[in-house]
Amino acid sequence: MDFRSDNVAGVAPEIMAAVTAANSGTAAAYGDDAVSARLDDVYSALFETEVRVFPVVTGTVANALAVSILTPPYGAVYTHRDGHLNTDECGAPELFTGGAKLAAVAGEYGKIDLAALRQALQTSGQGFVHAAQPACVSLTQATEMGAVYTADEIAAIAALAREWNMAVHMDGARFANAVAASGASPAELTWRAGVDVLSFGATKNGALAAEAIVLFRVALADDLAFRHKRAGQLLSKMRFVSAQLEAYVADGLWLRLAGHANDLARALAEGLAAIPGARLVGPSTANEIFVDLPEQVIDALKDEGFQYYGWPEPWQHSTTIRLVTRHDMEAAEVAHFLARARSLC
């Protein structure tokens, strides 16, 4: 009955088994172990191009470090106004870039609107010494509203960024859900569309504590290596993080886990759409559902023990709630929520 977030989920058994296996014997420290050494090849195969992989333990540091190698201290990172980078990183991007500015851009359902981005760049003061200089665009995939950028949408934004000599970062905390929902390949949703650096999320989708910064511009690796260490992310026992990242993508596990969460979200959305008094908000493409319900129903569901968050937070006057499905959620949880919501409505 817990729909608060995919962060509340447990660890996938396959990933826990990989951590246990990595616990056998000794291994070289600071990423010089055999598992960590395989990651570049594993992820190069996954993305169908040469990449460099830097394991980290939180999404916050993945995003902050990623934009730091793309943005000088006097630069500006253009991101959606509701994007995690702008609303939920407690100033980490500004800290790691040495003071770069975050520029918020509007757009429906968490997607950066191309026209709004173009207008923002046209008034940015590029070349004007008194203005922060456009350096990077950051896309959240899937977005905070559960929408998924198509490959064509990413390519259009990336093309505009190139016109302004800017790099493209992707916050992929729910990248697995986006890939599973879209049917596009990891390559099509990243470097083939113009993405330079990806924050590749695993923790929300079955890992214990593992994210990766994936460099498609491999020339950035030398710079990132020092930033990675300076940020405290070159773990002495890196094998335990690397083992999670390797197991996560082995035999398509990451997409099976995400696909399960997406399937439950789709069933939840379809069930809610059929309930009088319930109104879906947003596209519900991945594993996040936003629904408007009568206030009495929201209160009654809470009283019965269902857990979820209002949207947006803080939740004082909204009748919209967010429901997130997880890789380890059972279909019975969705069915129970729908039955009670239907009855109460």
C-alpha positions as CSV (number, residue, x, y, z in Angstrom):
1,M,0.0,0.0,0.0
2,D,3.0,2.2,-0.4
3,F,2.9,4.4,-3.5
4,R,5.2,7.2,-2.2
5,S,8.1,6.6,-4.4
6,D,10.2,3.9,-6.2
7,N,12.9,4.9,-3.6
8,V,11.0,3.0,-1.0
9,A,11.5,-0.3,-2.8
10,G,13.8,-3.1,-1.8
11,V,16.8,-4.5,-3.7
12,A,16.3,-6.8,-6.6
13,P,17.4,-10.4,-5.6
14,E,19.8,-10.6,-8.6
15,I,21.6,-7.4,-7.5
16,M,21.8,-8.5,-3.9
17,A,23.3,-11.8,-5.1
18,A,25.9,-9.8,-7.2
19,V,26.9,-7.9,-4.1
20,T,27.2,-11.1,-2.1
21,A,29.3,-12.6,-4.8
22,A,31.6,-9.6,-4.8
23,N,32.1,-10.1,-1.1
24,S,34.1,-13.2,-1.7
25,G,37.9,-12.8,-1.2
26,T,39.9,-9.6,-1.6
27,A,40.0,-7.2,-4.5
28,A,42.0,-4.1,-5.4
29,A,40.8,-0.8,-4.1
30,Y,39.6,2.4,-5.6
31,G,38.1,1.0,-8.8
32,D,41.1,-1.2,-9.8
33,D,39.1,-4.4,-9.2
34,A,38.0,-6.7,-12.0
35,V,34.3,-5.9,-11.8
36,S,34.9,-2.1,-12.1
37,A,37.3,-2.7,-15.0
38,R,34.6,-4.5,-17.0
39,L,32.0,-1.6,-16.7
40,D,33.3,0.4,-19.7
41,D,33.0,-2.6,-22.0
42,V,29.6,-3.7,-20.5
43,Y,28.1,-0.3,-21.0
44,S,29.7,0.3,-24.3
45,A,27.9,-2.8,-25.5
46,L,24.7,-1.6,-24.0
47,F,24.9,1.8,-25.7
48,E,26.4,0.5,-29.0
49,T,29.3,3.0,-28.8
50,E,32.4,3.6,-26.7
51,V,31.6,5.1,-23.3
52,R,33.4,5.7,-20.1
53,V,31.6,4.8,-16.8
54,F,32.1,6.4,-13.4
55,P,30.2,4.7,-10.6
56,V,28.7,7.0,-7.9
57,V,26.3,6.3,-5.0
58,T,23.6,9.0,-5.3
59,G,21.7,10.6,-8.1
60,T,22.5,14.0,-6.7
61,V,26.2,13.6,-7.1
62,A,25.7,12.0,-10.5
63,N,23.9,15.1,-11.7
64,A,26.1,17.6,-10.0
65,L,29.3,16.0,-11.3
66,A,27.9,15.5,-14.7
67,V,27.0,19.2,-15.3
68,S,30.3,20.3,-13.7
69,I,32.3,18.9,-16.6
70,L,30.1,20.6,-19.1
71,T,29.7,24.0,-17.4
72,P,32.3,26.6,-16.3
73,P,31.7,28.6,-13.1
74,Y,30.4,31.5,-15.2
75,G,28.1,29.3,-17.2
76,A,24.4,28.6,-17.1
77,V,22.6,25.2,-17.1
78,Y,19.2,25.3,-18.8
79,T,16.8,22.8,-17.2
80,H,13.0,22.4,-16.7
81,R,11.7,24.5,-13.9
82,D,10.3,21.4,-12.2
83,G,13.4,19.3,-13.0
84,H,15.2,17.5,-10.2
85,L,18.3,19.5,-11.0
86,N,16.4,22.7,-10.3
87,T,14.2,21.7,-7.4
88,D,15.7,18.8,-5.4
89,E,19.5,18.9,-5.4
90,C,19.9,21.5,-2.5
91,G,22.4,23.6,-4.6
92,A,24.7,20.7,-5.4
93,P,24.9,21.6,-9.1
94,E,25.9,25.2,-8.2
95,L,28.5,23.8,-5.7
96,F,30.1,21.3,-8.0
97,T,30.3,23.7,-11.0
98,G,31.8,26.4,-8.8
99,G,28.8,28.7,-9.0
100,A,27.2,28.2,-12.4
101,K,23.6,29.5,-12.7
102,L,20.6,27.3,-13.2
103,A,18.2,28.7,-15.7
104,A,14.6,27.4,-15.5
105,V,12.7,26.7,-18.7
106,A,8.9,26.1,-19.0
107,G,7.2,23.2,-20.7
108,E,4.3,20.8,-20.3
109,Y,4.6,17.8,-18.1
110,G,8.2,18.4,-17.2
111,K,9.5,18.5,-20.7
112,I,11.5,21.5,-21.8
113,D,9.6,23.4,-24.5
114,L,11.8,23.9,-27.5
115,A,10.3,27.4,-28.3
116,A,10.7,28.4,-24.7
117,L,14.3,27.3,-24.7
118,R,15.0,29.1,-27.9
119,Q,13.5,32.3,-26.5
120,A,15.5,32.0,-23.3
121,L,18.8,31.5,-25.2
122,Q,18.0,34.5,-27.4
123,T,17.8,36.7,-24.3
124,S,20.6,35.0,-22.5
125,G,23.3,37.6,-23.3
126,Q,25.7,35.2,-24.9
127,G,29.0,36.9,-25.3
128,F,28.0,39.7,-22.9
129,V,30.5,39.8,-20.1
130,H,27.9,40.7,-17.5
131,A,25.7,37.6,-18.1
132,A,26.1,34.0,-17.2
133,Q,27.0,32.2,-20.4
134,P,24.8,29.4,-21.9
135,A,26.8,26.1,-21.4
136,C,24.5,23.1,-21.0
137,V,21.0,21.9,-21.4
138,S,19.8,19.2,-18.9
139,L,16.9,16.9,-19.7
140,T,15.1,14.7,-17.2
141,Q,14.2,11.3,-18.6
142,A,11.6,10.3,-17.6
143,T,10.4,13.7,-16.3
144,E,9.1,14.6,-12.9
145,M,5.5,14.3,-14.3
146,G,6.1,10.8,-15.7
147,A,6.5,12.0,-19.4
148,V,9.1,10.5,-21.7
149,Y,11.0,12.5,-24.3
150,T,11.0,10.8,-27.7
151,A,14.3,10.5,-29.6
152,D,13.1,13.2,-32.0
153,E,12.3,15.6,-29.2
154,I,15.8,15.1,-27.7
155,A,17.4,15.5,-31.0
156,A,15.6,18.8,-31.6
157,I,16.7,20.2,-28.3
158,A,20.3,18.9,-28.8
159,A,20.4,20.6,-32.3
160,L,19.4,23.9,-30.8
161,A,22.0,23.4,-28.1
162,R,24.6,22.9,-30.7
163,E,23.7,26.1,-32.4
164,W,24.6,27.9,-29.2
165,N,27.7,25.8,-28.6
166,M,26.2,24.1,-25.6
167,A,26.5,20.5,-24.3
168,V,23.5,18.2,-23.4
169,H,23.2,16.3,-20.1
170,M,20.4,13.8,-19.3
171,D,19.2,13.1,-15.8
172,G,18.3,9.5,-16.1
173,A,17.2,8.6,-12.6
174,R,14.3,6.8,-14.3
175,F,16.0,6.2,-17.6
176,A,15.1,2.5,-17.4
177,N,11.4,3.3,-17.2
178,A,11.8,5.7,-20.1
179,V,13.5,3.1,-22.3
180,A,11.0,0.4,-21.4
181,A,8.0,2.7,-22.1
182,S,9.3,4.1,-25.4
183,G,10.5,0.9,-27.0
184,A,13.5,2.9,-28.3
185,S,17.0,1.7,-27.7
186,P,19.3,3.2,-25.0
187,A,21.5,4.6,-27.9
188,E,18.5,6.2,-29.7
189,L,17.5,8.0,-26.5
190,T,21.0,9.3,-25.8
191,W,24.1,9.8,-27.9
192,R,22.4,9.2,-31.3
193,A,20.0,12.1,-30.4
194,G,22.9,14.3,-29.2
195,V,23.3,13.6,-25.5
196,D,26.9,14.1,-24.2
197,V,26.6,12.8,-20.7
198,L,24.0,10.6,-18.9
199,S,23.3,10.2,-15.3
200,F,22.3,6.6,-15.4
201,G,20.0,5.7,-12.5
202,A,19.8,2.3,-10.9
203,T,18.8,2.8,-7.3
204,K,15.1,3.6,-8.0
205,N,14.9,0.4,-10.0
206,G,16.3,-2.3,-7.9
207,A,19.9,-1.4,-6.9
208,L,21.1,-1.0,-3.3
209,A,23.0,2.3,-3.9
210,A,24.4,2.7,-7.4
211,E,24.3,5.3,-10.1
212,A,26.6,5.8,-13.0
213,I,27.9,8.8,-14.9
214,V,28.1,7.6,-18.5
215,L,30.3,9.7,-20.8
216,F,29.5,9.6,-24.5
217,R,32.2,12.3,-25.0
218,V,35.0,10.0,-23.7
219,A,37.5,12.9,-23.9
220,L,35.9,14.2,-20.8
221,A,37.1,11.2,-18.8
222,D,40.4,12.7,-17.7
223,D,38.7,15.8,-16.2
224,L,35.9,13.7,-14.6
225,A,38.4,11.3,-13.0
226,F,39.8,14.1,-10.8
227,R,36.3,15.6,-10.0
228,H,35.1,12.1,-9.2
229,K,37.8,11.7,-6.6
230,R,37.5,15.2,-5.2
231,A,33.8,14.6,-4.7
232,G,34.5,11.6,-2.6
233,Q,33.0,9.1,-5.1
234,L,36.1,7.0,-5.8
235,L,35.1,4.5,-3.2
236,S,37.8,2.3,-1.7
237,K,35.5,-0.7,-2.0
238,M,34.2,0.3,-5.4
239,R,33.6,-3.4,-6.4
240,F,30.4,-3.4,-4.4
241,V,28.9,-0.5,-6.4
242,S,30.3,-1.8,-9.7
243,A,28.8,-5.2,-9.0
244,Q,25.4,-3.7,-8.8
245,L,25.8,-1.8,-12.0
246,E,27.0,-4.9,-13.9
247,A,24.2,-7.1,-12.6
248,Y,21.6,-4.4,-13.2
249,V,22.0,-4.5,-17.0
250,A,22.9,-8.2,-17.3
251,D,20.4,-10.2,-19.4
252,G,18.1,-7.2,-19.6
253,L,17.3,-7.2,-15.9
254,W,17.0,-3.4,-15.7
255,L,14.3,-3.3,-18.4
256,R,12.4,-6.2,-16.9
257,L,12.2,-4.5,-13.6
258,A,11.2,-1.2,-15.2
259,G,8.7,-2.8,-17.5
260,H,7.0,-4.4,-14.5
261,A,6.7,-1.0,-12.7
262,N,5.4,0.6,-16.0
263,D,2.8,-2.2,-16.5
264,L,1.5,-1.6,-13.0
265,A,1.3,2.1,-13.6
266,R,-0.6,1.6,-16.8
267,A,-3.1,-0.7,-15.0
268,L,-3.4,1.9,-12.3
269,A,-4.0,4.7,-14.8
270,E,-6.6,2.8,-16.7
271,G,-8.4,1.8,-13.5
272,L,-8.4,5.4,-12.2
273,A,-9.6,6.8,-15.6
274,A,-12.7,4.6,-15.2
275,I,-13.7,5.9,-11.8
276,P,-16.2,8.8,-11.7
277,G,-14.7,11.7,-9.8
278,A,-11.1,10.8,-10.6
279,R,-9.2,12.8,-13.2
280,L,-5.8,11.8,-14.5
281,V,-3.3,14.7,-14.7
282,G,-0.4,14.3,-17.2
283,P,0.5,11.5,-19.7
284,S,1.3,8.7,-17.2
285,T,3.9,7.2,-19.6
286,A,6.3,5.7,-17.2
287,N,5.8,4.6,-13.6
288,E,4.4,7.8,-12.1
289,I,0.7,8.5,-12.0
290,F,-0.9,11.9,-11.1
291,V,-4.6,11.9,-10.3
292,D,-7.0,14.5,-9.0
293,L,-9.4,13.1,-6.4
294,P,-12.0,14.6,-4.1
295,E,-10.4,15.8,-0.9
296,Q,-12.6,13.4,1.2
297,V,-11.4,10.4,-0.8
298,I,-7.8,11.5,-0.4
299,D,-8.2,11.8,3.4
300,A,-10.1,8.4,3.6
301,L,-7.4,6.6,1.6
302,K,-4.8,8.0,3.9
303,D,-6.8,6.9,7.0
304,E,-6.9,3.4,5.6
305,G,-3.1,3.2,5.5
306,F,-2.4,4.0,1.8
307,Q,0.8,6.0,1.5
308,Y,1.4,8.6,-1.3
309,Y,2.5,12.2,-1.7
310,G,0.5,15.2,-2.9
311,W,1.5,17.2,-5.9
312,P,3.1,19.6,-5.8
313,E,4.7,19.6,-2.5
314,P,4.2,21.2,0.0
315,W,0.7,19.8,-0.1
316,Q,-1.6,22.3,1.5
317,H,-4.3,23.1,-1.0
318,S,-4.0,20.5,-3.8
319,T,-6.3,17.6,-4.6
320,T,-3.8,16.0,-6.9
321,I,-1.7,13.1,-5.6
322,R,1.3,11.3,-7.1
323,L,1.3,7.5,-7.2
324,V,4.6,5.7,-8.0
325,T,4.8,2.0,-8.9
326,R,7.9,0.0,-8.1
327,H,9.9,-3.0,-9.5
328,D,8.9,-5.0,-6.4
329,M,5.2,-3.9,-6.2
330,E,2.6,-6.6,-6.5
331,A,-0.4,-6.3,-8.8
332,A,-2.6,-6.9,-5.7
333,E,-1.5,-3.5,-4.3
334,V,-2.8,-1.7,-7.4
335,A,-6.0,-3.7,-7.4
336,H,-6.6,-2.9,-3.7
337,F,-6.0,0.8,-4.2
338,L,-8.4,0.9,-7.2
339,A,-11.1,-1.0,-5.3
340,R,-11.0,1.3,-2.4
341,A,-10.8,4.5,-4.5
342,R,-13.7,3.3,-6.6
343,S,-15.8,2.5,-3.5
344,L,-15.0,5.8,-1.8
345,C,-15.6,7.9,-4.9
